[in-house]
Amino acid sequence: MARFCFLLETTMPTYKAPVSDTVFLLSDVFGYARYANAPGFSEAPLDVVEAVLSEGAKFVEQVVQPLNRIGDIEGCKRGDDGAVTTPKGFKEAYKRLVEGGWVGLSGDPAYGGQGLPSFVGALFGEYECSANIAFSMYPGLTRGAVAALAAHGGDELKARYLSKMTTGEWSGTMNLTEPHCGTDLGLIKTKAVPQGDGSYAITGQKIFISAGEHDLTDNIIHLVLARIEGAPAGVKGISLFLVPKFLPDADGGIGERNAVACGSIEHKMGIHGNSTAVLNYDGAKGWLVGEAHRGLPAMFVMMNGARLGVAVQGLGLSEVAYQNAAAYAKERRQGRSLKGAAEPDKSADLLLVHPDVRRMLLEIRAFNEAARALLVWIAVTQDEARLLPDAKMRAAAEDRLGLVTPVLKGVFTDYGFANAVKAQQVLGGHGYIAEWGMEQFVRDARIAMIYEGTNGVQALDLVGRKLPKDGGRAIMAFFGEISGFLAANKDDAALAPYLGALKASLGHLQQATLWLQANGLKDPDNAGAASYDYMHLMGLTALGYMWARIVKTVLAKQTAGESTPDLDAKLVVAKFFNERMLPETSAHLARLSAGAQTLMALPAEAF
Ligand SMILES: Cc1cc2nc3c(=O)[nH]c(=O)nc-3n(C[C@H](O)[C@H](O)[C@H](O)COP(=O)(O)OP(=O)(O)OC[C@H]3O[C@@H](n4cnc5c(N)ncnc54)[C@H](O)[C@@H]3O)c2cc1C
């Protein structure tokens, strides 16, 4: 126990899922009731969604979160036979996760899923990640593999694998990375040789494969990018294969062991409870998913889902770090208020009297609450793109999803890490000491900025692909959405003080977009040099728009006579965001407008 543990009941981090905030956003801010008759949504009325999220919250708080620390300390262990053991308690918790139907929450009922719209799974995902990010990755990757297989797999593969994977009885993985090939998938060497019976022999090495080997499920189904013999070079010659650890027997159960083995697992900075495996494929039997040489678009189904999933990891860690830092600041006493002792009868005042401690807490909270709103909006957009009967509305939702996905991944995970560090700072030296749990949040949050496409690559995807796509239709719609909101509310005197900073940041984003149009094409390095700031400028503007919508909802409730401390607090946090965080958009604009010249000026030998 630490020297100061007498100050607090316990040093172990705790977590309470913010269900009421999620439901407030869904129902009040985004008007979920309007989907009451929409196919796919109608089976999930608000009371059902709320009940599911509340039950899910209990499950992660009581079963999953208590394993977070032990998972970090014990980590995964690989035996001499290549088998990997997960930390104590993971197996039992995973079994309960499967039995409770949580893996297949948004899965297809035809394959044993619960059939809820996918946004429910995404919102539950935040709670899973806050509770235990390493554990959450096992079901998370499985859900992604299910989506790719459902979208691109042939009937036989679907019949054989989808039921067991949808429920979580068998888990899934994503195999892209090789020792010489990370971001640049065109370099993939793993080869696939047709066997004449419809199967392929897969040979090669994949590294950094999350959940690549473990003891939670009887079988692990790997989705593997490989190159069919004689395929064209580059990304156009890559195909996607399903390679099971065990080949299913005639009854669909566990059959012969396939020729894929775990060569080692990585010792790494965080997420110790998730095994990161080197997988050696030695002529392993695999089956093509989708068309030959069209593996990347098929894998993109999994990668896009995973990008949103990783964004949620950033938010989840930021939220749990905030909760524990705020609890600490409400109990720890150091120094006196600058205005004189706030509690003269006590030895010192609470940390919360210090403006700088409040700054740190409010910076985290102002992000968390707006980011949760953005998550709700985009998670519902995902279902709109799939379920709405009107083709135009589906296309508009698809545009928004495509545009905002890299922003969510890059911005949420950058803030996730920065906020974990800020929360650690609130605890002073104790934040650096393992038993308080804050340093684990920092270590766990770091990977989210790297995997699923580094954040720099997300920014390039945004600027290089998503902005120019369809003549800029998606970004124009995004501008239209925010300017439409500003115009519709311009005469609302109560709301007006909350809209000035948003209007300015939208202007910065529009100027930045024009700058890119004018300068990116004539020198592509200008686009590359601007991309990171552009991504953050857009992220801040989107978060600012979320705050504007939250404030509008709160003010309407207050006008109707509803007043609670939570609603009052939202207005203060919104103001804080507008005064102290949203103005950063002007710095992003100034930086990106500097162009690439200085950035590219030094010759390689000068570095
Ligand atoms: C713990 C962990 C778990 C992982 N899980 C999985 C998994 O389950 N499945 C899987 O397939 N992979 C997984 N990965 C791999 C991960 O996705 C890659 O590490 C990541 O995509 C980056 O690839 P790289 O490490 O080879 O870095 P590189 O591609 O070598 O990049 C190095 C740096 O250069 C930058 N860079 C590279 N190319 C460009 C470019 N064209 N333009 C601008 N900047 C560029 C990058 O942003 C980065 O900063 C995991 C990695 C880790 C550490």
The ligand as an SDF file (V2000), in Angstrom:
LIG
                    3D

 53 58  0  0  0  0  0  0  0  0999 V2000
    0.0800   -4.0960  -29.9620 C   0  0  0  0  0  0  0  0  0  0  0  0
   -0.1610   -4.1290  -31.4220 C   0  0  0  0  0  0  0  0  0  0  0  0
   -1.2510   -4.7920  -31.9300 C   0  0  0  0  0  0  0  0  0  0  0  0
   -1.4660   -4.8770  -33.3060 C   0  0  0  0  0  0  0  0  0  0  0  0
   -2.5100   -5.6040  -33.8010 N   0  0  0  0  0  0  0  0  0  0  0  0
   -2.5600   -5.8760  -35.1350 C   0  0  0  0  0  0  0  0  0  0  0  0
   -3.4880   -6.8270  -35.6700 C   0  0  0  0  0  0  0  0  0  0  0  0
   -4.3170   -7.3760  -34.9410 O   0  0  0  0  0  0  0  0  0  0  0  0
   -3.4320   -7.1110  -36.9870 N   0  0  0  0  0  0  0  0  0  0  0  0
   -2.5200   -6.5270  -37.8240 C   0  0  0  0  0  0  0  0  0  0  0  0
   -2.5020   -6.8470  -39.0120 O   0  0  0  0  0  0  0  0  0  0  0  0
   -1.6430   -5.6090  -37.3660 N   0  0  0  0  0  0  0  0  0  0  0  0
   -1.6360   -5.2800  -36.0430 C   0  0  0  0  0  0  0  0  0  0  0  0
   -0.7280   -4.3610  -35.5550 N   0  0  0  0  0  0  0  0  0  0  0  0
    0.1600   -3.6760  -36.4910 C   0  0  0  0  0  0  0  0  0  0  0  0
   -0.1930   -2.2090  -36.6440 C   0  0  0  0  0  0  0  0  0  0  0  0
   -1.4000   -2.0420  -37.3150 O   0  0  0  0  0  0  0  0  0  0  0  0
    1.0110   -1.5370  -37.3540 C   0  0  0  0  0  0  0  0  0  0  0  0
    2.0610   -1.4980  -36.4140 O   0  0  0  0  0  0  0  0  0  0  0  0
    0.6770   -0.1590  -37.8760 C   0  0  0  0  0  0  0  0  0  0  0  0
   -0.2490   -0.2290  -38.9070 O   0  0  0  0  0  0  0  0  0  0  0  0
    1.9080    0.5790  -38.3810 C   0  0  0  0  0  0  0  0  0  0  0  0
    2.7240   -0.2340  -39.1750 O   0  0  0  0  0  0  0  0  0  0  0  0
    4.2950   -0.3330  -38.8370 P   0  0  0  0  0  0  0  0  0  0  0  0
    4.4180   -0.6630  -37.3980 O   0  0  0  0  0  0  0  0  0  0  0  0
    4.9280   -1.2520  -39.7950 O   0  0  0  0  0  0  0  0  0  0  0  0
    4.8430    1.1050  -39.0430 O   0  0  0  0  0  0  0  0  0  0  0  0
    5.3330    1.8280  -40.4780 P   0  0  0  0  0  0  0  0  0  0  0  0
    4.3270    1.4850  -41.4910 O   0  0  0  0  0  0  0  0  0  0  0  0
    6.7310    1.3660  -40.6930 O   0  0  0  0  0  0  0  0  0  0  0  0
    5.2610    3.3020  -40.0770 O   0  0  0  0  0  0  0  0  0  0  0  0
    6.2780    3.9890  -39.3280 C   0  0  0  0  0  0  0  0  0  0  0  0
    5.9270    5.4830  -39.2660 C   0  0  0  0  0  0  0  0  0  0  0  0
    5.8960    6.0310  -40.5780 O   0  0  0  0  0  0  0  0  0  0  0  0
    4.6370    6.6060  -40.8750 C   0  0  0  0  0  0  0  0  0  0  0  0
    4.2720    6.2710  -42.2460 N   0  0  0  0  0  0  0  0  0  0  0  0
    4.3590    5.0790  -42.8630 C   0  0  0  0  0  0  0  0  0  0  0  0
    3.9260    5.1610  -44.1240 N   0  0  0  0  0  0  0  0  0  0  0  0
    3.5440    6.4260  -44.3220 C   0  0  0  0  0  0  0  0  0  0  0  0
    2.9990    7.1220  -45.4100 C   0  0  0  0  0  0  0  0  0  0  0  0
    2.7280    6.5330  -46.5760 N   0  0  0  0  0  0  0  0  0  0  0  0
    2.7280    8.4250  -45.2520 N   0  0  0  0  0  0  0  0  0  0  0  0
    2.9690    9.0430  -44.0860 C   0  0  0  0  0  0  0  0  0  0  0  0
    3.4810    8.4320  -43.0080 N   0  0  0  0  0  0  0  0  0  0  0  0
    3.7720    7.1420  -43.1140 C   0  0  0  0  0  0  0  0  0  0  0  0
    3.6660    5.9960  -39.8720 C   0  0  0  0  0  0  0  0  0  0  0  0
    2.5880    6.8710  -39.5830 O   0  0  0  0  0  0  0  0  0  0  0  0
    4.5540    5.7630  -38.6630 C   0  0  0  0  0  0  0  0  0  0  0  0
    4.6080    6.9200  -37.8810 O   0  0  0  0  0  0  0  0  0  0  0  0
   -0.5520   -4.2350  -34.1820 C   0  0  0  0  0  0  0  0  0  0  0  0
    0.5490   -3.5270  -33.6700 C   0  0  0  0  0  0  0  0  0  0  0  0
    0.7590   -3.4950  -32.3130 C   0  0  0  0  0  0  0  0  0  0  0  0
    1.9830   -2.7790  -31.8010 C   0  0  0  0  0  0  0  0  0  0  0  0
  1  2  1  0
  2  3  1  0
  2 52  2  0
  3  4  2  0
  4  5  1  0
  4 50  1  0
  5  6  2  0
  6  7  1  0
  6 13  1  0
  7  8  2  0
  7  9  1  0
  9 10  1  0
 10 11  2  0
 10 12  1  0
 12 13  2  0
 13 14  1  0
 14 15  1  0
 14 50  1  0
 15 16  1  0
 16 17  1  0
 16 18  1  0
 18 19  1  0
 18 20  1  0
 20 21  1  0
 20 22  1  0
 22 23  1  0
 23 24  1  0
 24 25  2  0
 24 26  1  0
 24 27  1  0
 27 28  1  0
 28 29  2  0
 28 30  1  0
 28 31  1  0
 31 32  1  0
 32 33  1  0
 33 34  1  0
 33 48  1  0
 34 35  1  0
 35 36  1  0
 35 46  1  0
 36 37  1  0
 36 45  1  0
 37 38  2  0
 38 39  1  0
 39 40  1  0
 39 45  2  0
 40 41  1  0
 40 42  2  0
 42 43  1  0
 43 44  2  0
 44 45  1  0
 46 47  1  0
 46 48  1  0
 48 49  1  0
 50 51  2  0
 51 52  1  0
 52 53  1  0
M  END
$$$$
